[in-house]
Amino acid sequence: MRSKAQVKQSILDALERRRDEIIAIGEQIMQEPELGFKEFKTARRVVDVFEQLGIPYRNGLAITGVKGRLQGVRPGPTFALLGELDSLVVFEHPQANPETGAAHACGHNAQIAGLLGAAMALTEADVADAISGNIVFFAVPAEEYVEVEYRARLVEEGKIEFLGGKPEMIRLGHFDDIDMAMMIHTSSDKDMIAGIADSSNGCVVKLIRYLGKAAHAGGAPHKGINALNAAMLGLSGIHALRETFQDGDTIRVHPIITHGGDLVNVVPALVRMETFVRGKTNEAIQDANEKVDRALKAGALAIGATVEIQTLPGYMPMANNSELATTFKENVIPIVGEDKFTQGGHRTGSTDMGDVTHIMPAIHPYIGGAKGTGHSAEWHIADPELGYLAPARALALTAVDMLYGDAEPARRILESSKPLMTKEEYLAYQRQVISTETYGDQVLSLACSGKIG
């Protein structure tokens, strides 16, 4: 059998041969951004590559997900490499879809390019005869928690249960045959060319409706109940709570108004809002969530309006596996240099990869290559070598390290790492988050009839 060094060199040689093709995939996806649970073109690109490589696959998972498998010659653990199919809504981005506002302002196009690059290299290098176990190439939908009302309709139609791609994949059983997982996110942080944090925030998601009573805003405002004023007081209440959030809990609450009224000369009878409540632990999130609910209710009480608060499961806090993180570090340092690698600390964003880390050993590191603030119009891949090719190298080489020979490193991690939750415990926890509460004295026939929505 070839040595591990020889297998790794074969992977690097294959990546070099496929260099232009991998970069082209990333750039093509950048030009055709799609929103979560709608990523049909991007999923088709993944399928096309799998078919060219002869990788058996399943598609249409959680609407758009694609899962391919490279099977080793000996039995062993299954290690999944993940990439996310979806984009954000950033209308002002120069490469945004003019109709939907979809734009790759976070780097998921680079994730898919890196995932497919790893699939190309591992297949061409014939790693199957050198590993025990399987490598799964998993293109997953809907990581960005956007278009919440659209996804809520998908739930009502019975097409999904959870509003994020990986939670839905977990529910459907598509992670049941996977033992450990990793993905690599693109970074535009000038101070971090590559790195991995210890943890990151989780979140719950809230949809809020304030219901008032319409009236002529100039002629008879006293006959109305101003839902916008109620919402503004609710927002002020949330802001007044911020000093009560402990620094160590890294709470983030960032509401937006998605509908603020209909006509300027009509007292607003309906206001819709959305917010995340993020935190470092589930306990901190729950505490902050209760405080936010109190503030929202206070706004309704002050004006005499009604508030409907719908709370949905978001994402679990991240818990990166330290041994997997070390293996990733060993493979990425030759690419970026030891002085360009950052390890440890906590990130205050949220990702559904946190859900995966609760049920199996997994990591979610970062590699640079982008410029501009994430989720903004300025974000773009400035260094294709770092943005597209480095993740492909790191994914492929880490997979080989885990499974080479008798897969001893992977087996050791699985023996020593107790999941934070079983799949059943995870699903039960997420389902108990779901709630809808109505508070206020106003019972509006329009609201009950569904004419306000």
N, C-alpha and C positions, 0 to 999 in steps of 0.2 A: 504493500500500500504506500502511496505517496506520503511524504512527510507533510505536516501541517504547513510548514513554510512553503513547500512546493505548491500546495493547494492555494494558498493565499496569493502567491505570485501569479498563478494561472488566473485568479480572479482579477487581479490588477491589470494583467495583460488584456483580458477580455473587456474590461471597462475602457481601457485606452482605445481599443478597436471600435467600441461603440460610442465613443465620446460625443461626436457630433449628433448622433441620433438621440442620445439622452437629453442633451441641451435643447434640441429641436422639440422634443416632447414637452419639456417644461415651458418653452416659449409659446407653443401652440395652445396649451391649456390656458396660459395667461391671456391669450386673445379670445378665448371662449369661456368666460366664467359662468358658473351656474350655481344657484342657491340650493340649500339643503333639501334632500329628498326629491330633487329635480335634476340631478347630475347625469343625465342620460348620455350626452355626448362624451363626457369625460370617462364614464364607465365603459363606453364603447371603445375608447382608446385603450383602456386596460385590457379588455377582452381581446382586441386585435393583437396586442403584444403577446398575451398568453397563448393565443392560437399559433402565432408565428414560432413561438418557442416550444410548442408541444406540451405546455403545462396544463394538466387537467384543472378545470375550474367550475365554479357555480356562480351564477349571476342573478340579479334581481332580488338580492337579499336585503330585507328592510327597504324595499323599493328599488334601490340603485346599487347596493353593495356588490362587490366581486371578490371571490375568494379562490385563489389558486394554491396548488400544493406540489412541492417537490419532495418525493419520498426517498429516504435513504435505504440502503440495501439491508441494514440491520434495524431491528426495532429499537425504539428509544423515545425520548420526550419530543413534543412538538413545540417548535419555537416560531412565533408569528412576527412578521415584519409588517407594520401598518403604515398606510398613507391615507390622507383625508381628501375626499373628492370635491368638497364644496368651497364656496367663496363667501364674501361679505357683501353688504350693501353700502357702497360708497359712490354715489352718483357722480361726484366731481372727479373721480379718478380718470386719468386720460384713457385707460383701457377698459372702462366700465361698459357694461351692456346698457345702451341708452334707454331701453324699455324697462328693465328690471332694476338697474343700478348695481347689478352684481359686478364685483371686482375682486381680483386676487390681491388684496391688500394685506395679506397675512402670510402667504407662502405655501398654501396647500398645493399649488401647482408644482412647486419644488419638491414637496413630499411625494407626489405621485411620480415625478420624474426620477427621484431617488429610489423609490420602491421598484419601479420598472427597470431601472439600471441595475439594481441588486439582483433582480430576477434574471436579467440577461446574463450577468456575470456568473452567477451561481450555476445556471444551466449550462452555459458554454464551457465552464471549467469542470464540468462533470463531477460536482462535489458529492453526488449521491453515493458513489462508491467509497467515500471517505468519512461518511457520517453515520451515526446511529440516531434514528428518529426522522423527523420531518421538518421541513421549512414551509410555512404558510405565508403567502403573499396576499395581504388583505387590504383591499381598497374600500374604505368605509365612508358612509355618507354623513352629512349634517352634523358636523362638530360645532360650527358657529350657531349659537342659539338665537337665530333671527327669524323674522316672519312668524312670531309666536301665534298670532291669531290664525294664520293659514295652517300651521301644524296642529293647532287645537281642533280645527275642522277635520283634519285627517284622523284625529283620535275619534271624533264623533262619527266619522264614516267607517270606523273599524279598521282603518288601514295601518295604523300604528297605535301603540299604547304610550310609549315614552317619546318625548320631543327631541331627543338627541340620538345620533346615529349609533354610538357604541352601547348606550343603555338598551336601545331597542334590539341591537344585535345580541346582547347578553340575554335578554328576555327570550328571544327566538331560539336560543341554543347554539348560535354560531360560534361561541367561544367555548362550548363544552368540550371540544376535542383539542383545545389549545392549553398548553401547560405554562407558558411564559411568553412575554411579548415585549416589543419595543417599537418606537417610532422616533423620528427626528424632526423637530420643528425648526424652521428657518428663523434666524435672528437678524435684526438690523442694529443691535446694540454695538456701538463703537468700541466699548470696553470688553466685550465678550465675543471672541471669534468662535469659540466652542465652549460648552459647559453644561452642567446639570445641577439643578437645585435639589435640596432634600425633599421639598414639599411645595405645594401651591394651594391656593384657596379653592374651596368648593362653593356651591351657591344653591339657593332656591330662586324660583322665578315667579313674579307676581303680575297678574292682570287685574287692573282696578277700573271700576266704573262708578262715577259719581252721577246720580240721578237727581235732577231738580225739577223745576217747573218753568216752562217758557212763558214769557210775557213781553210786552212792548218795552224795549230797553229805555226809551225816552219818555213814553207817555204813561206807563204804568209799571215801573220796575218793582214797586212794592207788592204787586200781585204775583211776582215770580219768585222762584227759589234758585239762586245762582249756583249752578253746579261747578262753574269755574272757580268761584270764590271758595267753595268748599275744598276743591282740589288744591288751591294755593295754600290754604291753611294747613291741609294735610302735609304738603311739601315743607312748609315752615316748621311743622312739628317734627318731621324727620330730621331737618337740619338742626333743630334744637337738641335733638338726642345725641348728636355726634360726640359731644364731650363725655357721654356715658359709655362709649365704646372703648374697651381697653386696648391699648396699643398692641399687646401681644396677640390679640385675636384677629388683627388685620381686617377689620370689618370694612366693607365697601358697599354703599347703597347709592345707586345712581339712576334715579327715576327720570323718565321722559313723559311728556304729554303727547299722545298720538292723535287725539281729537279734542279740540278745545272749544267747540261751539260750531254753529252753522252759519249764522248771519250776525253782522255787527249790531243790528238794531233789534235783536231778539235776545232776551236773557238766556244764557246757555242752560239747556236742560239735560245735556249729556256731555260728560268729559270722560275720555278713556286715557289710561296711563299704563305704563309698563315699568317694572324695575327688577333688578337683581338684588338679592341680599347675599353678599359673599362673606366668607370667613375662613379662618385657618382650620377650625374643627367643626364637626356637626353640632356639637353642643353650643359653640359660639354663634353659629348660624341660627339655630333655633331661638336663642335668647334675643338676638338682634331682630329676628323676624317678628317675634311677639311685640317688641317695642315699636316696630314700623306699623304693625296693625293698629296699635293704640293711637298712633299719630294720625293715621288715615281716618279712623273712626272719629277722632276729635274734630277734624275738619267738617265732617258731615254733621256732627252734633251742633257745632257752632252756628251753622247756616240753616239747619233744619232740613238738610238733604238726606239722601240715602246713599250709602256706599256699598258696593258689592266687591269683595276681595277674593280673588281666585288665586290660590297658591299651588304651584306645580313643582314637581321634582326637577332640580337642575342637575348639577354635577357634584360628585363627591370630591373631597379634598385629595390632593395628590400625595402619594407615599412611594417615592422611587426606591427600588431595591438597591441596596448599597453594593452588593457583589456584582450585579449586572452593570451598575454605574462604573465600577472599576474596570471592567472588561471593555466597556465603551471608551473610557478614557485612554486605555492602552492602545486602542486602535485609531483614535482620532488625533492623539498627540503627534505621531509622525506626519500627519497631514497639516496641522496648524502650528505646531511647536508648543512645548510645555508652558512657556510663559504666556501663551494666548488661551490657556484653558482655565476656566473658573469652576469651582465645585463648592457645593453647600449653599446654605441660606434658604430663604423662602420667597416664593413669587406670589403676587396678589391677584394675578389673573386666574381663570378657571378653564378647565378642559375636561371632556368626558374620558380622557385617558386616566383621569383620577378614579373613575369607576372601575376601569380594568385593574388598576393597582390594588383595589380592595379585594379582588377575588383571585389574584395570581401575582407572582413576581413580574414586575414590568418597570420600564423606564421611559421617560419622555425628555430626552436631552435636546440641546440646541446646537446648531451650527450656523455661522454667519453667511454672508453673501448678499444680503439685502441692504438697502439704504432707505432712509425715510422713516417716520414714525409709523409703527404698526397700526393698521386700521385707518390709515389716512390716504389722501390722494397722492402723497409723495412716495409711498412705498413701492419699491420695485427691486428686482434682482439686478444688482450692479456687477456682481462677480459670478458668472456662470460656473466657473470651475469650483468655487466654494459653495455656491448655492445649489447646484444640481448634482455635481459629480462627487463631492466629498460625502454627502449623505449616502449615496449609493455604495461607496467604498466602506464607510463605517458600518452600515447595516449588514452588508455581505460578510465582512471580516468578523464582526461580532457573532453572527450566526455560526460561522465555522468554529470559532473558539468555543462556543457552547456545546456543539454537537460532534466535533471531530473525534474520531476513534470510537470509544464506547460512551461518549457524551458525559464524561465524568463531571465536568464543571456544572452542566445543567442539572444533573442528578443531585449533586451536592446542594445546589441552591434550593431545589424542590424539597429536599429532605430537611433543610434547616429553616425554611421560610413558611411560617404558618399564615395563611390568608387572614386578612382582617375580618372578612365576612365570607360565609358560604354564598353560593349563588342564591339560594332560597332566602337567606337573611338579607342579602342585598336587595332583592326584589321586594321583600316585605317592607324594608325600611323606605325605599323610594315610594312605594304605594301609599304608605301612611302619611306622606307629606301632602298628598293631594287633598285639597279642601276648598270649599266655597262658603263664604260667610257674608250675610247681608245684615247691615246695621243702619238703623235710622227709622224715623217715624213716618216718612213718606211712602205710601203704597201707590205706585203710579200704574195706572192701567196700561199705558203705552209700554212700560217696561215689562209688565207681565204678559202682554200680548206678543212681545217680540218685535214691536214696531220701533223700539229704540234698541240699537245693537251696535 
